Structures are given as C-alpha cells and as structure tokens.
C-alpha cells in the first residue's frame, strides 16, 4: 500500500472492521482516483472480491478521518458502546506499521493523540463501565455480593457458550476454585483443562452445592436442574452460608421458588438482561462527553498541524528573496569592478536578511495568536509573495463540529 499510494499508512484489521489510514503521496501518478485504486487493491489483497465491492466501503478525508479514528479508539463506534479491546487493537496494529516503516512522523502524532483520547475517555467518563453482556453481568453480580472472589468456589453446570464465557470471566476475576459438570463429561474436561478447574459427574453436581459459593447453570432441557427441596437440603449441609445461583439457561434451569430460601440469591437471565440494558443506556448517555473530548483533542491536533506551515513558509520566503537577489546580482554584476563582486554579494545578502528579519520573527513567534489568525497570516504571506501552493490539508475541525 505504501509503495503504491502513500507516504505513510497503517491498516487496522479486527473481527468487526478493516480500515486503512494513510497520508497520500502526491508524487505517485495514478491512472484512477486514489480512493478507487486503494479500494480495488485492498479487496484484491484481502481476497474478498466475491464478498466485497467498492459500494461496501466508505471514505473519509482530512479532519473527518481523524474524528472517525478518535471515535474508534474511544469505543463509541463499536458494536458494543465503550468496549475496551479496540484501543489495544489499534495500538498493536499501529506498532506493526511502525515496525515495518509504513508509519512515521505525521501518523505517529495522529495516533499518539488518538491513544490520549482513549485514555481520557476511560478516565474522565464511565463509557466503559457496567456489564453489557449476560455473562459479564453474572460475574459483576457475584463480585458485588462477595467483595472478593479469591476464596470462593464456583460450580458451573453445563458448558454452553454463555456458561463458558461466564466461567472465563470468573476465572479472570480471580475466583478461588472452579468445578464443572456437564452431561458430556469430555466437554467439561476440555474446559477444565483450559481454565484450570476440576470436573464432577453431572449426576453428582447437586452434592457439590455444599462446598461452593456460586452456582451457574446453563443447561438445555425442560426439567429443573435444581429444585427448591434439593437446594434447601444442601443449605442445611453448608450451615446456611450464602449461596448465589445464576440461572442463564433457556428455559429456566432452577426452580424460581429457590429464591424464597434464606441466604439463597437466585438471578435468572431476565434479571441479568435488565442490568445489561440499564448499563447500555448509561453508556449511551456518556457519548456527548466523549464527543467533547474528541473535539478538544482534534482541535489541539489541528493547531499543532497548522504550526507545520510556519517553517516551510519561512524557508520558501527566504528562498524566494534569495532567488530575486541572486538573479539581480548576476544581471548587473558586470557593472561593478571585479574586486567589488564579493562586497556586492555581502551587501545584498545583508539587505535581504534585514528585510526578512521582522517577517521571520513575526511568523515564528505567533504563540499568542489563535490557530485561525496564524493560518490567515501564513496564507497571506504565501499569497503576497507568490510562494508555491499552500501546504495545509483539510479544514479546521471547528468549522465542522459534529
């Protein structure tokens, strides 16, 4: 991609998105518009021509592209608002680009700003807080009831997808022990080998209630895996110590009357889903605060970018004056005695330097000026002296606050 189209670029490729960020190289002559050429090449390289066409892709340029990147790293452009994995994925993919020398000065500044957006988003808002999946909601529930899970044991009955995810999250939160029971013992043993738990026969699961603190059921079938009488009997054996039962089976695996027993806390998939919905609403409410952070960082990035014009403008201005001076000296040098040629060079250079001293100082020391004022001044200098095409790209994000 870099060799064909860009001076800098990096590719972000995850399970839910493929995005290419690049600084176009205008010295590379293309027979088709850049976006068309890049899209075609990307589809070919991904071997996706049977699934993807140009109409499936979108293109953003200038500050709109920067705004999109910042929304990606903040998590508000994700399928699940506020998800935390995307920030590390962007970091990993950008480091890959740096390692392969496809990203350097400009993209490095853009991406470092993006990482700062991600950090601010997670420290200044609650966009990533609260469980947004049933499996994680179950773990948060257990954590709230038991302040620490390190000395607690969990019994997982059934190794369906949701049950397995819940068990993984519990292990990630440091659960002290995990016991797994499943109708097909081989599946239970495979999961136990992965997570570091132990296995009991499905028929023996009930007896295990006396030694665990959390029970998660995720079994298919119309009959209850746990009845009120079974749990009441086991509560006596465990001296009535608190027991959390999380029923994520569809239909229900646990008799609802179990919740009437003292020190038994039963939660089913409906109650967990309500928690998830409430958390999603809270996350969505944080989006305006995240957009404010994005706008602030995008504006700061734009102001930095505008300062990049100053030095090229000063260089071009000095080059322009030196060209005029040199041409005029060459044109009239024969009117001067040979011994005066060196003095002529010295005097004319000093004149040019004195003429440019104030403009140069003024351009360099524009720290107290707004970005717009500095840009207008720089553009005016380039226009007045007929310097080459302006080096800026894109509009001020303040002109398009979305």
C-alpha positions in Angstrom: 0.0 0.0 0.0 2.7 2.5 0.9 4.8 1.7 -2.1 1.8 2.2 -4.4 -0.2 5.0 -2.8 1.0 6.6 0.4 3.9 8.4 2.1 2.6 6.9 5.4 -0.1 4.3 6.2 -1.4 1.7 8.6 -4.1 -1.0 8.4 -6.5 -1.7 11.3 -7.9 -5.2 10.9 -10.2 -6.7 13.6 -13.1 -9.2 13.6 -15.5 -6.3 13.0 -13.6 -3.8 10.9 -11.0 -3.3 8.2 -9.8 0.3 8.0 -6.8 1.9 6.2 -5.4 5.2 7.3 -2.9 6.9 5.0 -1.2 10.2 4.0 -1.4 10.3 0.2 1.8 10.6 -1.8 1.1 13.1 -4.5 4.3 12.2 -6.3 2.9 8.9 -7.3 0.9 9.1 -10.5 -2.3 7.1 -10.7 -4.5 6.3 -13.6 -7.6 6.2 -11.5 -8.7 8.3 -8.4 -6.8 7.4 -5.3 -9.9 6.0 -3.4 -10.8 3.8 -6.3 -7.3 2.4 -6.7 -6.9 1.8 -3.0 -10.2 0.1 -2.6 -9.5 -2.2 -5.6 -6.1 -3.1 -4.3 -7.3 -3.7 -0.7 -10.1 -6.0 -1.9 -7.6 -8.0 -4.0 -5.1 -8.3 -1.2 -7.8 -9.5 1.2 -9.1 -12.0 -1.4 -12.6 -10.5 -0.8 -13.8 -9.8 -4.3 -16.6 -12.4 -4.1 -17.9 -10.8 -0.9 -17.0 -7.1 -1.0 -17.3 -4.4 -3.6 -16.5 -0.7 -3.7 -20.0 0.2 -2.6 -19.4 -1.5 0.8 -16.5 0.8 1.6 -16.5 4.3 3.0 -14.0 7.1 2.6 -13.3 10.0 5.0 -10.6 12.6 4.4 -8.8 15.3 6.4 -10.2 16.0 9.9 -13.3 13.8 9.3 -10.9 10.8 9.1 -9.2 12.0 12.3 -12.6 12.3 14.0 -13.5 8.8 13.0 -10.3 7.3 14.3 -10.9 9.1 17.7 -14.4 7.6 17.8 -13.0 4.2 17.1 -10.4 4.3 19.9 -12.9 5.8 22.4 -15.3 2.8 21.8 -18.3 4.9 20.6 -18.0 3.5 17.1 -18.0 -0.1 18.3 -20.9 -2.7 18.1 -20.9 -2.6 21.9 -20.5 1.1 23.0 -17.5 1.6 25.2 -15.8 -1.7 24.6 -12.2 -1.7 25.8 -10.4 -4.1 23.4 -10.4 -1.8 20.4 -7.8 0.7 22.0 -5.2 -2.1 22.4 -6.0 -3.5 19.0 -5.3 -0.1 17.4 -2.0 0.2 19.4 -1.0 -3.3 18.2 -1.7 -2.6 14.6 0.0 0.8 14.6 3.1 -0.7 16.2 3.1 -3.3 13.4 3.1 -0.4 10.9 5.9 1.4 12.7 8.0 -1.8 12.8 7.6 -2.2 9.1 8.4 1.5 8.4 5.0 2.4 6.8 4.1 4.9 9.5 6.2 7.8 10.7 6.1 11.5 11.7 2.5 12.6 10.8 0.7 9.4 11.6 2.7 9.0 14.8 1.4 12.3 16.1 -2.2 11.5 15.0 -2.1 8.1 16.7 -0.5 9.3 19.9 -3.3 11.8 20.1 -5.8 9.0 19.4 -4.3 7.0 22.3 -4.7 10.0 24.5 -8.3 10.3 23.5 -8.8 6.6 24.5 -7.1 7.2 27.9 -9.1 10.4 28.6 -12.3 8.7 27.6 -11.8 5.9 30.1 -10.6 8.1 32.9 -13.0 11.0 32.5 -16.2 9.2 31.6 -18.0 6.0 32.5 -18.4 4.9 28.9 -16.7 1.5 29.6 -18.2 0.8 33.0 -21.0 -1.7 33.7 -21.5 -5.1 32.2 -23.0 -5.2 28.7 -23.2 -9.0 28.3 -25.2 -11.5 30.4 -22.0 -13.5 31.2 -20.2 -10.5 32.5 -23.3 -9.2 34.4 -23.3 -12.5 36.2 -19.7 -12.0 37.3 -20.3 -8.4 38.4 -23.2 -9.7 40.4 -21.1 -12.2 42.2 -18.4 -9.6 42.8 -20.9 -7.2 44.4 -22.2 -9.9 46.8 -18.8 -11.2 47.7 -16.3 -8.3 47.9 -13.5 -10.8 46.9 -13.8 -14.0 44.9 -10.3 -15.2 45.7 -11.5 -17.6 48.5 -14.8 -18.6 46.7 -15.6 -21.6 44.6 -17.9 -21.8 41.6 -19.9 -24.7 40.2 -20.6 -24.5 36.5 -23.4 -26.8 35.4 -23.5 -27.0 31.6 -20.8 -25.7 29.2 -22.9 -23.9 26.7 -21.5 -20.7 25.1 -22.8 -18.3 27.7 -21.9 -20.6 30.6 -18.4 -21.0 29.3 -18.0 -17.2 28.9 -19.2 -16.7 32.4 -16.7 -19.2 33.8 -13.9 -17.5 31.9 -14.9 -14.1 33.3 -15.0 -15.6 36.8 -11.5 -17.0 36.4 -10.4 -13.6 35.0 -11.7 -12.0 38.2 -9.7 -14.4 40.3 -12.3 -17.0 41.5 -10.6 -19.3 44.0 -11.9 -22.6 42.5 -14.0 -23.9 39.6 -15.9 -27.1 39.4 -17.5 -28.1 36.1 -20.4 -30.6 35.5 -21.8 -31.4 32.1 -23.9 -34.2 30.6 -21.0 -34.9 28.2 -18.0 -35.2 30.5 -15.4 -34.8 27.8 -16.6 -31.3 27.1 -16.3 -30.5 30.8 -12.8 -31.9 30.9 -11.8 -29.9 27.9 -13.0 -26.6 29.5 -11.4 -27.6 32.9 -8.1 -28.1 31.1 -8.3 -24.6 29.6 -9.4 -22.8 32.8 -7.7 -24.9 35.4 -10.8 -26.3 37.1 -11.9 -29.8 38.2 -14.7 -32.0 36.9 -17.6 -33.9 38.6 -20.2 -36.1 37.0 -23.4 -34.4 36.0 -25.4 -36.6 38.4 -23.1 -35.6 41.3 -23.5 -31.8 40.7 -26.2 -31.5 43.4 -23.9 -32.8 46.1 -21.3 -30.2 45.2 -23.6 -27.4 46.4 -22.3 -27.9 50.0 -18.8 -26.8 49.1 -19.3 -23.9 46.6 -20.4 -20.3 46.9 -21.6 -19.6 43.3 -23.6 -21.8 41.0 -24.0 -21.1 37.3 -26.5 -23.2 35.3 -26.6 -23.2 31.6 -28.3 -26.4 30.5 -30.8 -27.2 27.8 -33.9 -29.1 28.7 -37.4 -28.6 30.1 -36.8 -30.0 33.7 -35.3 -28.1 36.6 -31.7 -29.0 37.3 -32.1 -27.7 40.8 -35.4 -27.8 42.8 -36.3 -26.0 46.0 -36.1 -29.1 48.1 -32.6 -30.0 46.7 -31.2 -26.6 47.5 -32.9 -26.4 50.9 -31.4 -29.8 51.8 -27.9 -28.6 50.8 -28.3 -25.3 52.6 -28.5 -27.2 55.9 -25.3 -29.1 55.0 -23.5 -25.9 54.4 -24.7 -24.3 57.7 -26.9 -21.8 55.7 -23.8 -20.0 54.3 -24.8 -17.5 51.5 -25.2 -19.2 48.0 -25.5 -17.3 44.7 -27.3 -19.2 41.9 -27.2 -17.7 38.4 -29.6 -19.4 36.1 -28.7 -18.5 32.5 -30.5 -21.4 31.0 -33.4 -21.1 28.5 -35.8 -22.3 29.6 -35.0 -21.9 33.3 -32.8 -24.5 34.9 -33.6 -23.6 38.5 -37.0 -23.6 40.3 -37.9 -19.9 41.0 -39.1 -20.8 44.5 -35.4 -21.4 45.4 -35.2 -17.6 45.8 -37.5 -17.8 48.8 -34.9 -19.7 50.8 -32.8 -17.7 53.3 -29.4 -16.7 52.2 -30.0 -18.0 48.6 -29.7 -15.4 45.9 -31.2 -16.6 42.6 -30.9 -14.5 39.4 -32.1 -15.6 36.0 -31.3 -14.4 32.5 -34.2 -11.9 32.5 -32.9 -10.0 35.5 -29.3 -10.1 34.1 -30.6 -8.8 30.8 -32.3 -5.9 32.5 -29.0 -5.0 34.2 -27.3 -5.1 30.7 -30.0 -2.8 29.2 -29.6 -0.3 32.0 -25.8 -0.3 31.6 -26.1 0.2 27.9 -28.4 3.2 28.5 -25.8 4.7 30.9 -23.0 4.2 28.4 -25.0 5.9 25.6 -25.6 8.8 28.0 -21.8 9.3 28.1 -21.4 9.7 24.3 -21.8 13.5 24.4 -19.0 13.7 27.0 -16.8 11.5 24.8 -17.5 13.7 21.7 -16.4 16.7 23.7 -13.1 15.1 24.5 -12.7 14.1 20.8 -13.4 17.7 19.7 -10.9 19.1 22.2 -8.1 16.7 21.0 -8.9 17.2 17.4 -8.7 20.9 17.7 -5.4 20.7 19.5 -4.1 18.4 16.8 -5.2 20.8 14.1 -3.4 23.7 15.9 -0.2 21.6 16.0 -0.6 20.8 12.3 -1.0 24.4 11.4 2.3 25.2 13.0 3.9 22.9 10.5 3.2 25.5 7.9 5.3 28.2 9.6 8.8 26.8 8.9 8.1 25.8 5.3 6.7 29.3 4.7 9.8 30.9 6.2 12.0 28.6 4.1 10.1 29.4 1.0 10.1 33.2 1.7 13.9 33.2 2.2 14.4 31.1 -0.9 12.2 33.5 -2.9 14.1 36.6 -1.8 17.5 34.8 -2.4 16.4 33.9 -5.9 15.5 37.5 -6.7 18.7 38.8 -5.1 20.9 36.3 -6.9 19.2 36.9 -10.3 19.6 40.7 -10.0 23.3 40.4 -8.9 24.1 38.2 -11.8 22.3 40.5 -14.2 24.2 43.6 -13.1 27.4 42.3 -11.7 29.4 43.3 -14.7 28.7 46.9 -13.9 30.9 46.6 -10.8 34.7 46.2 -10.6 35.9 42.6 -10.1 37.3 43.5 -6.6 33.8 44.6 -5.6 31.9 41.4 -6.5 32.4 39.8 -3.1 31.3 43.1 -1.4 28.2 43.2 -3.6 27.2 39.7 -2.6 27.7 40.6 1.1 25.8 43.8 1.0 22.8 42.5 -0.9 22.6 39.4 1.4 22.6 41.7 4.4 19.8 43.8 2.9 17.7 40.7 2.3 18.3 39.4 5.8 17.3 42.8 7.3 14.2 42.9 5.2 13.2 39.4 6.2 14.1 39.7 9.9 10.8 41.1 11.1 8.6 38.9 9.0 10.5 35.8 10.1 10.4 36.7 13.7 6.7 37.5 13.5 5.9 34.2 11.8 8.0 32.2 14.4 6.6 34.0 17.5 2.9 33.6 16.9 2.3 31.6 20.1 -0.3 34.1 21.4 -2.3 34.0 18.2 -5.2 31.8 17.6 -4.8 29.0 15.1 -7.1 30.8 12.6 -5.1 34.0 12.9 -1.8 32.2 12.4 -3.2 30.4 9.4 -4.6 33.5 7.8 -1.2 35.3 8.3 0.7 32.4 6.8 -1.6 32.2 3.9 -1.4 35.9 3.3 2.5 35.8 3.2 2.4 32.9 0.7 -0.2 34.8 -1.4 1.6 38.2 -1.4 4.9 36.8 -2.5 3.6 34.1 -4.9 5.1 31.2 -3.0 4.2 27.6 -4.0 0.9 26.0 -3.2 -0.2 26.1 0.4 0.8 23.0 2.4 -2.2 22.7 4.6 -4.8 19.9 4.2 -8.3 19.8 5.4 -10.5 22.2 7.2 -10.3 23.4 10.8 -12.4 20.9 12.8 -14.0 23.9 14.5 -15.6 24.7 11.1 -17.3 21.3 11.1 -18.1 20.4 14.7 -20.0 17.0 14.5 
